[in-house]
Structures are given as structure tokens and as C-alpha cells.
């Protein structure tokens, strides 16, 4: 099956999943299975790849595949629930493996950051600036890292190391929250479970946020911008072409505050992720977001995992250092990582890499 045909069938399958599971699993349809386009490298044949949260979803997915075409190449696997990957910023939590959780000056890509009053922390993905103003530097991370499900406000203090039980001095204040798209629509905070659809326009959720750097010490070593920044990125059409034309797996990397530098490979693209689960830092609210153009990364066989809690906000990049995506979550079996295309993030926030 040619990849363009596979993309069309994947989009149709995503719609059938939405309608089919509402009927077959009424009242118990969260989280829904996801579907994207993969490739069998030995034959070069494209295929549909379905990821199930539970084994009980298999029969409905098999019916959907039959509806498309019984001859459609398809892979079905159970990977568990798709969820975000923040980490408790409480110092009593000793599970983080990385020294990136300590105070780092100058700031490094991959260090542990959070909103000052939040229990959840994540990763400083990279440094950026606004396209129409190069005078200020910003940090880029996930909205669920810097705003706690989008309930934050511009001007909120961002700290490194994460949270105020570590950040007790003004020197730990590194940035102020500048721009984000709320994950929870205004007035909906307090809803126990909410479903939000993400589409390509400026009024819908985007799990990304920027904060303006305020600490001069973070910029003392300008050389860090040459050594650790991403000066280029893949457009979606270029990444699609490389993914399908490559004879080998497309290897990627990330630097996260928990697992630091790890490697994996792109498993699927054009992935419809209908149920990415979010929970706020006080475990009082849950949110289910739908994303329609996600990159799926699978853990390298030699690695224990590509990402874990605390790695949300990391930038996914290739061996040439070209940015690919923003890490927003992973599967509960720890085999898969989900990322938004970096082009989408940059365009929506009107920012550029530095």
C-alpha cells in the first residue's frame, strides 16, 4: 500500500474509531485507540498501526479494519493508556534519575522546571524568540508543565530547579510565563473529565507554552546557544518524505530532565491520538485531549525507555541536531512516546529556534 493511500485510510479509520467506540463501548469509551501510518522497512510497504489501551478494544478495531478493506496491511498492539509525562516536583520524591533536577546555571536544555506554585515539573525543551522581535529570549516547554492544564496566567513565575520547596531564593526564578493556549476552556476548571479536540487553528488547545527569561545569569555563557540549541527544524512534509523514503529506521534523540539523553526511532506519523490523558497537579481534575497529527517514537531496543515522567517538554531531534517535535506524553507500557510536530508549535506561537 502506498503511503498516501495509507494516510487516507488512517484518517478514515480515526473517524470510524470515534463513532464506532461510542456505539460499541458506550459509557466506557475513554481512552480511545489511536491510529497512524507506519512502514515495513524490508518491503517498503506502508501500513496502518493501531494502538489499544486495553485488549478488549481489539474486536472493534478489527471490525474497523474490515470495513476499510480486508487486505489493508495493519498492525494492532496493546500499549496501555496514553498520558502526559510531568513529574512531582516535591523534593521528597527520589525517583528522578537525573542531575538535571539540580540548579543549573547557565540553564541547559533538558533541565527540570516548573511553575513556582505547582506540584508538577517537566523539561526545558529549548530556547526561542518571537519572530518579530529578537531582543528577548524565551524557554519552550509543554503547557501542562508551565501552566498545570492551562490554568496559569501570563506573568506566573517559572523556576529552576522545579517548585518552591527547592526554589527558595529569588535566584531560582528564571522566567515569567508569556504565552500559551489553555488546555481547559475558560470556566471549565473543576470538570472531573473533559474532552477537548485539537485542530489546526489558533482557538484550540496546543500543549506548548513559552516563558520569557528574566535571570541575567542564565545568559552569561552565550556559547550555550551555539552548543545546545536547535537552529533548524523539519517541516511536516519533509519529515513525511524522509520517513517513507528511508531504507532504515529514522533514529531520533531527546534530552529530558529525568532520563537525560535517550534514543529511539520514529514508529508512526500522521497519528491520530484521540485520548491523551491529563491530570492536574492536585489530582482533582482530569482532561482528555485529541490531537490529529502526532509523531510516535518507539524506544530503541538497547534503551530501557525513551521517556519517563519528568521528560514532558523535551525536544525530539535527529542525529544532525534538527528539531522534529515537542514531547507531550507516552504510553503506559513505556514503549511509545508522543510528540507534536515542531513546525506546528513554532507557527502557532509565532516563534523561532535560537
Secondary structure as GFF3:
##gff-version 3
##sequence-region A 1 354
A	DSSP	alpha_helix	3	24	.	.	.	ID=ss1
A	DSSP	beta_strand	34	40	.	.	.	ID=ss2
A	DSSP	beta_strand	45	52	.	.	.	ID=ss3
A	DSSP	three_ten_helix	55	57	.	.	.	ID=ss4
A	DSSP	alpha_helix	58	68	.	.	.	ID=ss5
A	DSSP	beta_strand	74	78	.	.	.	ID=ss6
A	DSSP	beta_strand	82	83	.	.	.	ID=ss7
A	DSSP	beta_strand	87	88	.	.	.	ID=ss8
A	DSSP	three_ten_helix	99	101	.	.	.	ID=ss9
A	DSSP	beta_strand	112	115	.	.	.	ID=ss10
A	DSSP	beta_strand	120	123	.	.	.	ID=ss11
A	DSSP	beta_strand	126	130	.	.	.	ID=ss12
A	DSSP	beta_strand	133	141	.	.	.	ID=ss13
A	DSSP	alpha_helix	143	146	.	.	.	ID=ss14
A	DSSP	beta_strand	157	159	.	.	.	ID=ss15
A	DSSP	three_ten_helix	170	172	.	.	.	ID=ss16
A	DSSP	beta_strand	173	181	.	.	.	ID=ss17
A	DSSP	beta_strand	193	197	.	.	.	ID=ss18
A	DSSP	beta_strand	206	213	.	.	.	ID=ss19
A	DSSP	three_ten_helix	216	219	.	.	.	ID=ss20
A	DSSP	alpha_helix	223	228	.	.	.	ID=ss21
A	DSSP	alpha_helix	236	245	.	.	.	ID=ss22
A	DSSP	beta_strand	251	256	.	.	.	ID=ss23
A	DSSP	beta_strand	260	279	.	.	.	ID=ss24
A	DSSP	beta_strand	286	299	.	.	.	ID=ss25
A	DSSP	beta_strand	315	318	.	.	.	ID=ss26
A	DSSP	beta_strand	323	331	.	.	.	ID=ss27
A	DSSP	beta_strand	336	341	.	.	.	ID=ss28
A	DSSP	alpha_helix	342	349	.	.	.	ID=ss29
A	DSSP	beta_strand	351	353	.	.	.	ID=ss30
###
